[in-house]
Amino acid sequence: MHIVVCIKQVPDTKNVRIDPDTHTLVRQGVESIINPFDMFAIEGALKIKDQNGARVTVVTMGPPQASEALRETLGLGVDDAVLLSDRAFAGSDTWATSTTLSAAIRKMGDVDLILCGKQAVDGDTAQVGPEMAALLDVPYATFVKNIDTRESGFVKVVRQTDEGTEVWRLQLPALMTVIKELGEPRVPSLRHKMRAKKAEVAVWGTAELGLDPNSTGLSGSFTQVVRVFSPQRRGNRIQLEGSIENQVEQLFQHLKKARVPGL
């Protein structure tokens, strides 16, 4: 089984700043980390590798320095790493990102399972996983908390919903976005860290992926950030104090004065 994990290097959320001119995240001089939700996807892939045997490849799209994130995953036990890096990829929205990642997975050819974190903390759209599944024409499940690959040609997953859980059986190849319940990320071993230092990270651009530069990056994006602003504060705010019972009574009286229907 060949498992591909798609990750993203994101700015540390403690230091996020917005460029007032371009309305994009300022990444220069800001510490970068692997998107926390992607760490659970890596752990899920490595668990399958430990239990049933699998080859795990991690892929990310970003500038050359994103190779640091890939080497970090190699230190955890990942087998191979691929960096998608090209000036043509700059400014990608979720669709252009999905297009590029999907092209990389097609190039790999023998992929059985694709894992992604449920969302990236710098965008919070949760769109890339489902968009990739649509582009690759494979079944997918979101908010997955457990993966069972023991049945040949199929995968059984447990996904979290607002009402409880659902059990799905998907035919391979398939894609899923995962949540933290899949498992806490492991600590890198010295053996894997030593291998990661010497490992070669493949770098693919538009030429290697066979992509038209106009279908990637800003040119291939359907959405663009036009303006970033903080919501204007509303007046007439009321702070409720006292015990929970007193606060509930105060809230009821305020709503009643406001003539909320049903009160």
VENQUI-V575456 format. One line per field, one symbol per residue. burial: # if it has 16 or more other C-alpha atoms within 10 Angstrom, else .. A space follows every 50 residues. Layout:
burial=???
This chain:
burial=############...........##.#..#.##################. ...#########...#####################.############# #####.....###########....########..#.##########.#. ...#######.........###########.##.#......##..#.... #.####..#.#.#.#######............................# .............
